[in-house]
Amino acid sequence: MDGVLIHEGSMIPGADEFLRKLRDRGVPFLVLTNNSIYTPRDLRARLLATGIDLPEEAIWTSALATAKFLDSQRPGGSAYVIGEAGLTTALHEAGYTLSESDPDYVVLGETRTYSFEAITRAIRLIDGGARFIATNPDATGPSLDGALPACGSVAALITRATGVEPYFVGKPNPVMMREGLNKIKAHSESTAMIGDRMDTDVKCGIEAGLETILVMTGITQPGDIERFPYRPSRVVKSIADLIPELG
């Protein structure tokens, strides 16, 4: 989503037309984000404010992927959650109970204000045997004032305190991509991933067996590509360059 469809709160030119072409041709698609703060309804409103009209069903977040994963592993389980509505709502809808007492999992997501008290409780629960899950490994998130600590940074803190590594569900874990493919009944061999980051989007797409298309409207810039030991299938300036391929 960020860096491909929108950038700093504004629509990237051509994003609305590209999505309209997909809908006109009946091509199934999902908009992915590692951000676990917001529900699909919240994100739909955020996109609508930029001029992009998408149904909630077309938005796939790391929170939804995490809830889906936990439901497949331990249906009807319990979790102590550090996160916001996007994550807690997804877990509730998956049939999970939120608990501070002997939960099956500690689930770490993003929040605007990480609480020292909540992190301390998470450490003690993991020490007591709770399994450690995190929505995504992103170390920082953007803000108008600069970088903010994100899920990956706080996960590292908890790991240092407990000696327990989390299982990250979001990108670049191909689990998130495969769950998305199942959601739209698509096959990896006939699906493409369009992203703006080599370290999450492209890596995730490659490991899930998809064609990978890197755009230059977000995090990764042309000079960064050669630093990685893998390459995208192709590189384009922006999503607008893909519109002619849709007829």
Long-range contacts (C-beta under 8 A, 24 or more apart in sequence): 1-31, 1-32, 1-33, 1-35, 1-43, 1-47, 1-59, 2-33, 2-35, 2-142, 2-196, 2-218, 3-195, 3-196, 3-197, 3-215, 3-217, 3-218, 3-219, 4-194, 4-195, 4-196, 4-215, 4-217, 4-218, 4-239, 5-31, 5-47, 5-50, 5-52, 5-239, 6-47, 6-50, 6-52, 7-217, 7-218, 9-50, 10-50, 11-50, 11-51, 11-52, 12-217, 12-238, 12-239, 12-240, 13-238, 13-240, 14-238, 14-239, 14-240, 14-241, 14-243, 15-52, 15-239, 15-240, 16-51, 16-52, 16-53, 17-240, 17-243, 18-239, 18-240, 18-242, 18-243, 18-246, 19-52, 19-54, 21-243, 21-246, 21-247, 22-246, 25-246, 25-247, 27-246, 28-184, 28-185, 28-186, 29-58, 29-184, 30-58, 30-59, 30-60, 30-180, 30-183, 30-184, 31-58, 31-59, 31-60, 32-60, 32-61, 32-171, 32-176, 32-177, 32-180, 33-59, 33-60, 33-61, 33-62, 34-61, 34-62, 34-135, 34-136, 34-138, 34-170, 34-171, 34-200, 35-61, 35-62, 35-86, 35-110, 35-141, 36-61, 36-62, 36-63, 36-66, 36-83, 36-84, 36-86, 36-87, 36-109, 36-110, 36-135, 36-136, 36-151, 36-170, 37-83, 37-84, 37-85, 37-86, 37-87, 37-109, 37-110, 37-111, 37-112, 38-84, 38-85, 38-86, 39-63, 39-85, 39-86, 39-89, 39-90, 40-64, 42-85, 42-86, 60-176, 60-179, 60-180, 60-183, 61-86, 61-90, 62-109, 62-135, 62-136, 62-169, 62-170, 62-171, 62-176, 63-87, 63-89, 63-90, 63-91, 63-109, 63-135, 64-90, 65-135, 65-169, 65-170, 65-175, 65-176, 65-179, 65-180, 66-90, 66-91, 66-107, 66-109, 66-133, 66-135, 66-169, 66-170, 67-91, 67-93, 67-94, 67-96, 68-94, 68-179, 69-133, 69-169, 69-175, 69-179, 70-94, 70-96, 70-105, 70-107, 70-133, 71-95, 71-96, 74-104, 74-105, 77-103, 77-104, 77-105, 78-102, 78-103, 78-104, 78-105, 79-103, 79-104, 79-105, 79-106, 79-107, 79-133, 80-105, 80-106, 80-107, 80-121, 80-122, 80-125, 80-130, 81-107, 81-109, 82-106, 82-107, 82-108, 82-109, 82-111, 82-114, 82-115, 82-118, 82-119, 82-122, 82-154, 83-107, 83-108, 83-109, 83-110, 83-111, 83-135, 84-109, 84-110, 84-111, 84-112, 87-135, 100-125, 102-128, 102-130, 103-130, 104-130, 104-131, 105-130, 105-131, 105-132, 105-133, 106-130, 106-131, 106-132, 106-133, 106-158, 107-133, 107-134, 107-135, 108-132, 108-133, 108-134, 108-135, 108-151, 108-154, 108-155, 108-158, 108-166, 109-134, 109-135, 109-136, 109-151, 110-135, 110-136, 110-141, 110-150, 110-151, 114-149, 114-154, 119-154, 119-157, 119-158, 122-158, 123-158, 123-161, 123-162, 126-158, 126-162, 126-164, 127-162, 131-167, 132-158, 132-159, 132-162, 132-164, 132-165, 132-166, 132-167, 133-166, 133-167, 133-169, 134-166, 134-167, 134-168, 134-169, 135-168, 135-169, 135-170, 136-168, 136-169, 136-170, 136-171, 136-200, 137-168, 137-170, 137-172, 138-170, 138-200, 171-200, 171-201, 171-203, 171-204, 172-199, 172-200, 172-201, 172-203, 172-204, 172-207, 173-204, 174-204, 174-207, 174-208, 176-204, 177-204, 177-205, 177-207, 177-208, 177-210, 178-208, 181-208, 192-233, 194-239, 194-242, 196-220, 198-224, 198-225, 198-228, 198-230, 198-232, 199-228, 202-228, 202-230, 202-231, 202-232, 203-230, 205-232, 206-230, 213-242, 215-239
